[in-house]
Amino acid sequence: MTIFLPCDAYRSQKDDVGSSCNINGPVYLRFTREKTPLITTEDSPFDTKIQTFWTSVKPKAVIFATGYLVYYALLAAKQLEEFGTQVLVANVSTVKPVDEETIIKLTQQTGAVVTVEDHQVAGGLGGLIAEVLGRKRPTPIEFVGLKDTFAESGKPLELIKKYQLDDKAIANAVKRVILRS
């Protein structure tokens, strides 16, 4: 099965839906209900592989984010860089099949990983990346996502804050993982 989690409306409409029509087999497109900030353009290149959306000169960690939380990862990267901590932000728009090659490549550049998702870490992006790194390149990792809990219903911004999925939580995860790397 191919699983797409677009980061904004351009990716949803133009790329993921269009790409899914050309896939022979089951496809799952995961969208958010709320309007999300646009972080790509109509002309942004699309690839089912992981794409780097933020690059610093000497990154200490890579943030692998998916869906609309890529926006919060970019906010965290900006805040971290203002305080001298350099990172990479990678958009994982296709969770399955997993792009192991890019995960390893970006991890080798940094030596530390943070995963960001609005999903259960176990069985989600965090677990998937941890499995890849466990097999191929053991690396310090922090997870921003739901940790074995059922999420409540509510306003999206309130839930992002309650479950610590915002830019502040991401920045804190980066700081923790860098201390261990």
N, C-alpha and C positions, 0 to 999 in steps of 0.2 A: 504494500500500500504506500502511496505517496502522500505525505502530509505537508500542507502549506500553511504558514502563519504569516500573513502579510503585515508589514509594519505601518502601512498607511493606505489611503484610498487609491492612490495611483497603482500601487502594487496589487491591491485586491482586484481592481477592475481590469487593468490592462494586462498584467503579467500572470498572476496566479490563475485567474479564471481562464485566460487564453491558453496558458500552458497546460492546464488540466485537460483541455479538449484534445490534446495531442498525445496523451498518455494512455497506453493500453493497459488497463487494470484499474483497481479501485483508487479513488482519490478523495482525500478529506481536506476541505478548506475550512479553516477555523477563523472566524471573524469576531470582532467586538461589536457590541450594539451601539456604543457611543461614537460620536464623531471624534476622530483623532487628529493630532497635528500632522501636517504634511511635511515629511522630511526628505522625500524624493521629488522628482519632477516627472512630467510626461516623457521627457527625453532621457531619464536615467536608465542606464543599461540594466537589463534583467538577466539574472543567472540563477539556476537552481543551486549553484554552489554558494558557500558562505562568502559574503562580500564585506570588506572592511569599510566602515563608514567614518571612522575617526582614527587618525594615525599621529602619534607623537614621535619626536626624534629618537628618544631612548626609552621606549615603553617598559614598564616594570610588571604590567599585568595585561591580560587580554580579557575583555568583557564580552562574552558570547550572550547576546540578547535575542529574543524572538518576539514577534508580534508588535503590538503598540508600545511595549515596554522598551523597545529600541530607543524611543524618544527620551525616556528617563535615563537610559544608559548614556546617551549623548550629553544630557544635562550634567550628569555626574562627571563625565570626562572633562567637561569644560571647567567645572568647579575644582576638580582635582588638579588640573593643569595650572590653574590660577595659584595654587598652593605648592606647585613644584613637583607634583606626582604625575608622571606621564603614563598613558595607557593607550591601548588599541580598543576600538569598539567594533565588533563584528556582528552583522545582521545575519541571523540564521533563519532565513525565510522558508527553507525546506528542512524540516526536522527529519523526515524519512524519505528517501534513503539518506543516511548520515554521510556528511562530507568529511571523512576521517583525514584525508590528506591535508585539508586546510586547517583542521583542528590542530593537528600535529605541527604544521608549519608555523602557525601563529603562536602556539605555545612555546616552541623553541625560541622564538624571538623575545619572549617575555619571561618565562619561568614561573608564572603564576596565572591562575584562571579564576574568573568569577562568572557564574551562569545566572541569567536573569529571565524569569518566566512568570506568567500569572497562572500557574498550573502546579500540581504536585511535583516536587523535585524528584521523588522516587517514581520512576516510570515516565518521567518527562525529559525535558532537555538536559537538566542537571545530571540526572542518572545516566542518560545516554552518553554525555561527554565524559563523565567519570569512568564509565565502562571503557571507552576508547582510550583514555589516558592510562587507566589501570593496566590495560593490555600492552600498550605501545610506548607510553612515556609517562611514568608516574610523576605527578606534578601537584604542588599545593593547590587546593581548590576551595572556594567558598560558594555557597548556593543562596541566591535570592529567589524565593518562591515559596509556595505553600509547603509546610513541613508536617505531613501526616495530620492534616486537619480538614474539616469541612468548612468551606467558605460560606459566609452569610450573604444574604441579599442586601443590596443597598446602593447608594450612589457610588459610581465608579471611583471618583477621587477620594471619597471617604474610605473605601475598601482598600485602595492602593496604600493609603497611609496606615490603616489598621493592620494590614498584613505585611507591612514594611517592604513594599515593592517600589518605593519612590527613589528619586535620585539620591537622597540622603542615605538611605539604606544601602544603595549600591556603592556609594562612595565609602561608606564604613566597611563594607565587605572587601573592597579593594585594599583599604588600609590594613585590615586584618590579614589578608592573604599575603601581602607583600612582607609583612613582619615574619611570616613563616617560610618565605622562599629563600 
